[in-house]
Amino acid sequence: MHYLIDGHNLIAHLADIDLEDPNDEVKLVLMMRGWAAAGRKRRVTLYFDGGLPGGKSPDLSSGPVQVIFASSRRTADSLIMQHIARVKHPPDYTLVTGDQEIIAVARQRRMPAVTSEVFARQLEKEKEARQQAARPDEGTEPKLSEQEIDHWLALFGPEPEIPPAKPRSRQPDTSLRSNELTPRNVPPPKPRPRPANEQRRSGTLTADEVAEWLSLFGGEPEPKAAPPRRKKGQPADPAQTGNKTGGLVSDEELDEWFRLFGPGAEE
């Protein structure tokens, strides 16, 4: 699309450029270069009043942006209408001006036209969009509608409340570290005293109990072997008779034993 722009008429509606600025034409040219570079197949022809000697400016014209100044004998409006009259395919052009006479000429040739005020707002919107694209980290938080929020709450429920964290105690840590217990400094376990009833069940006596029993009953008598049986008619063993040699049983006792219980069985 090729844009025919009434330069000074557009500057009057821009917030960033003032007609009293001696460099207002240069600032508009730079703005149009950036705008043309941001779009596909955009071409711009800017017309200004008061140029000396007039005509195309080789210093300001560059690439898709051409700059033409009207001489002291012509006006920018007349140059724009002359351009509209000689184009071969008017629908490929768009006129930007606030002059109703120029707009009427463009409509006769079926050329699209937009006022400078509307075009200025369009430039401002595109400028904000480029600035927003240059800061992708700002304003990128997605916004959900109330219907979308209700839908998510119905699926997953409300967000759980997180209880506040308890303040940490500043008391010294008395717990043992992993390297504080070693075989060298671990005390051995103390022997558990055995109950008195358990000692008696085991059949053992303490030294005090043994001493007490000996004081009451004396020493334990040694068991005596039973005397061997004597055959009938066999003389009595002198060691077992009550003789002077220290026998324990006398002949009379043996005879009395045999009389009561009878002789021993023959071997």
Stockholm file with secondary structure:
# STOCKHOLM 1.0

chainA/1-267         MHYLIDGHNLIAHLADIDLEDPNDEVKLVLMMRGWAAAGRKRRVTLYFDGGLPGGKSPDLSSGPVQVIFASSRRTADSLIMQHIARVKHPPDYTLVTGDQEIIAVARQRRMPAVTSEVFARQLEKEKEARQQAARPDEGTEPKLSEQEIDHWLALFGPEPEIPPAKPRSRQPDTSLRSNELTPRNVPPPKPRPRPANEQRRSGTLTADEVAEWLSLFGGEPEPKAAPPRRKKGQPADPAQTGNKTGGLVSDEELDEWFRLFGPGAEE
#=GR chainA/1-267 SS CEEEEEHHHHHTTCSSCCTTSTTHHHHHHHHHHHHHHHSTTCEEEEEESSCSSCEECTTTCBTTEEEEECCTTSCHHHHHHHHHHHCSCGGGEEEECSCHHHHHHHHHTTCCEECHHHHHHHHHHHHHHHHHHHCTTSSCSCCCCHHHHHHHHHHHCSCCCCCCCCCCCCSCCCSCCTTSCCTTTSCCCCCCCCCHHHHHHTTCCCHHHHHHHHHHHCSCCCCCCCCCCCCTTCCCCGGGSSSTTCCSSCHHHHHHHHHHHCCCCCC
#=GC SS_cons         CEEEEEHHHHHTTCSSCCTTSTTHHHHHHHHHHHHHHHSTTCEEEEEESSCSSCEECTTTCBTTEEEEECCTTSCHHHHHHHHHHHCSCGGGEEEECSCHHHHHHHHHTTCCEECHHHHHHHHHHHHHHHHHHHCTTSSCSCCCCHHHHHHHHHHHCSCCCCCCCCCCCCSCCCSCCTTSCCTTTSCCCCCCCCCHHHHHHTTCCCHHHHHHHHHHHCSCCCCCCCCCCCCTTCCCCGGGSSSTTCCSSCHHHHHHHHHHHCCCCCC
//
